[in-house]
Amino acid sequence: MAASRKPTESSRDAVSLPTITPWLFNGFYKFCRYYLRKHFHAVAIDRRAIHMAPIDPIAPLICYANHPGWWDPIIAIHLCQSCFAGRRFYAPIDAEALKKYGIFSKLGFYGIDTHSLHGAANFLKVSRRILAEPNTSIWITPEGRFADPRDHEATLMPGLAHLALQNEKVVLLPLAIEYVFWEERLPEALMRFGNPIQGNELKGLTKEECSSLLTDRLRETQNTLAQSAIARRSEDFEIQLSGKTGTFSFYDWFRSMRGRWSGEKVDLQHGSKLNT
């Protein structure tokens, strides 16, 4: 009779990490910065919460956000690179969408089937594998649907609480996102990081209690961001990317030329918010 074998490191790590092709990821990140500058007046973030409670750069990170729009994955890649340099970026994405946009399969995205138990189990397996590595981060929108940033009715998908309770080393970071129009032709992309939650703080909680805590922390972060957005307090934010100002190309060109002829300086900005 064959001798029984102890589980080996390779057998424990049978689940593969999602693929990240470094040169492709770096190129896509540069494209993201260009694309955000093109379509937003400013990309700005309030990260005072994590300045006051710094995150261990080695600890695995789950950044979980509300899901206001199509831009969210691009924003996630930008924030991972600009705020957490050195961390590897991973993000779950709908399996059908991943088939449609195959390039994402080389950028750290991994497909999940949200409509089956098998899909949920596979999400947990891959995510646990990622969080077992140092310097990793998972960026997730657990509302599971697009939702207005003022709509707080969506319950968070249960997979987030599962992951949070299974790894005491993980840090959970709420992220609020809004895309708003202030004073310029193009919108502002506004983000706020909330107070991080250490995995060991969740010890002893039930799954329901953990999910409630994570939800409350995200909604608190959204409410704080909403207050800044409604009051248009640009001083609450640090500008990460500055985009286009002005009205439209021909008129701005005409004003610039007239300014040159008259020797006057022309300010093409329509307002004073989030300008460098």
Solvent accessible surface area in square Angstrom, and as a share of the most:
residue,aa,sasa,rsa
1,M,242,1.08
2,A,96,0.75
3,A,92,0.71
4,S,114,0.73
5,R,224,0.82
6,K,178,0.75
7,P,97,0.61
8,T,75,0.43
9,E,109,0.49
10,S,86,0.56
11,S,64,0.41
12,R,146,0.53
13,D,51,0.27
14,A,79,0.61
15,V,47,0.27
16,S,87,0.56
17,L,50,0.25
18,P,19,0.12
19,T,75,0.43
20,I,44,0.22
21,T,31,0.18
22,P,91,0.57
23,W,185,0.65
24,L,34,0.17
25,F,14,0.06
26,N,75,0.38
27,G,39,0.37
28,F,29,0.12
29,Y,36,0.14
30,K,142,0.60
31,F,90,0.37
32,C,0,0.00
33,R,66,0.24
34,Y,120,0.46
35,Y,54,0.21
36,L,0,0.00
37,R,96,0.35
38,K,86,0.36
39,H,61,0.27
40,F,3,0.01
41,H,5,0.02
42,A,1,0.01
43,V,1,0.00
44,A,0,0.00
45,I,0,0.00
46,D,5,0.02
47,R,48,0.18
48,R,117,0.43
49,A,1,0.01
50,I,19,0.09
51,H,114,0.51
52,M,151,0.68
53,A,44,0.34
54,P,105,0.66
55,I,24,0.12
56,D,76,0.40
57,P,95,0.60
58,I,99,0.50
59,A,13,0.10
60,P,9,0.06
61,L,0,0.00
62,I,1,0.00
63,C,1,0.00
64,Y,0,0.00
65,A,6,0.05
66,N,2,0.01
67,H,31,0.14
68,P,27,0.17
69,G,13,0.12
70,W,152,0.53
71,W,45,0.16
72,D,6,0.03
73,P,46,0.29
74,I,13,0.07
75,I,0,0.00
76,A,11,0.09
77,I,1,0.00
78,H,0,0.00
79,L,0,0.00
80,C,0,0.00
81,Q,47,0.21
82,S,42,0.27
83,C,22,0.13
84,F,21,0.09
85,A,89,0.69
86,G,68,0.66
87,R,14,0.05
88,R,85,0.31
89,F,2,0.01
90,Y,5,0.02
91,A,6,0.05
92,P,22,0.14
93,I,30,0.15
94,D,59,0.30
95,A,30,0.23
96,E,114,0.51
97,A,31,0.24
98,L,29,0.15
99,K,154,0.65
100,K,150,0.64
101,Y,106,0.40
102,G,40,0.39
103,I,81,0.41
104,F,33,0.14
105,S,43,0.28
106,K,100,0.42
107,L,0,0.00
108,G,0,0.00
109,F,8,0.03
110,Y,15,0.06
111,G,21,0.20
112,I,25,0.13
113,D,61,0.32
114,T,61,0.36
115,H,166,0.74
116,S,45,0.29
117,L,164,0.82
118,H,146,0.65
119,G,4,0.04
120,A,51,0.39
121,A,44,0.34
122,N,57,0.29
123,F,16,0.07
124,L,28,0.14
125,K,102,0.43
126,V,16,0.09
127,S,0,0.00
128,R,97,0.35
129,R,43,0.16
130,I,0,0.00
131,L,5,0.02
132,A,76,0.59
133,E,45,0.20
134,P,68,0.42
135,N,53,0.27
136,T,0,0.00
137,S,0,0.00
138,I,0,0.00
139,W,12,0.04
140,I,21,0.11
141,T,40,0.23
142,P,1,0.01
143,E,11,0.05
144,G,50,0.48
145,R,105,0.38
146,F,123,0.51
147,A,9,0.07
148,D,86,0.44
149,P,24,0.15
150,R,111,0.41
151,D,46,0.24
152,H,55,0.25
153,E,150,0.67
154,A,11,0.09
155,T,115,0.67
156,L,13,0.07
157,M,75,0.33
158,P,83,0.52
159,G,13,0.12
160,L,3,0.02
161,A,2,0.01
162,H,59,0.26
163,L,2,0.01
164,A,1,0.01
165,L,62,0.31
166,Q,95,0.42
167,N,32,0.17
168,E,91,0.41
169,K,159,0.67
170,V,0,0.00
171,V,1,0.00
172,L,0,0.00
173,L,0,0.00
174,P,0,0.00
175,L,2,0.01
176,A,1,0.00
177,I,3,0.02
178,E,4,0.02
179,Y,52,0.20
180,V,27,0.16
181,F,128,0.53
182,W,19,0.07
183,E,51,0.23
184,E,14,0.06
185,R,123,0.45
186,L,26,0.13
187,P,24,0.15
188,E,1,0.00
189,A,0,0.00
190,L,0,0.00
191,M,0,0.00
192,R,35,0.13
193,F,0,0.00
194,G,3,0.03
195,N,77,0.39
196,P,14,0.09
197,I,0,0.00
198,Q,64,0.28
199,G,3,0.03
200,N,91,0.47
201,E,99,0.45
202,L,1,0.01
203,K,153,0.65
204,G,76,0.73
205,L,61,0.30
206,T,71,0.42
207,K,75,0.32
208,E,121,0.54
209,E,86,0.39
210,C,0,0.00
211,S,30,0.19
212,S,60,0.39
213,L,54,0.27
214,L,1,0.01
215,T,30,0.18
216,D,73,0.38
217,R,47,0.17
218,L,0,0.00
219,R,22,0.08
220,E,97,0.44
221,T,5,0.03
222,Q,5,0.02
223,N,74,0.38
224,T,48,0.28
225,L,2,0.01
226,A,12,0.09
227,Q,110,0.49
228,S,4,0.02
229,A,6,0.05
230,I,121,0.61
231,A,55,0.42
232,R,94,0.34
233,R,89,0.32
234,S,26,0.17
235,E,132,0.59
236,D,20,0.10
237,F,19,0.08
238,E,65,0.29
239,I,56,0.28
240,Q,37,0.16
241,L,2,0.01
242,S,44,0.28
243,G,22,0.22
244,K,108,0.46
245,T,42,0.25
246,G,2,0.01
247,T,46,0.26
248,F,121,0.50
249,S,97,0.62
250,F,139,0.58
251,Y,91,0.35
252,D,18,0.09
253,W,142,0.50
254,F,82,0.34
255,R,51,0.19
256,S,34,0.22
257,M,44,0.20
258,R,130,0.47
259,G,5,0.04
260,R,184,0.67
261,W,182,0.64
262,S,67,0.43
263,G,69,0.66
264,E,123,0.55
265,K,201,0.85
266,V,49,0.28
267,D,87,0.45
268,L,55,0.27
269,Q,60,0.27
270,H,136,0.61
271,G,21,0.20
272,S,91,0.59
273,K,54,0.23
274,L,8,0.04
275,N,38,0.19
276,T,133,0.77
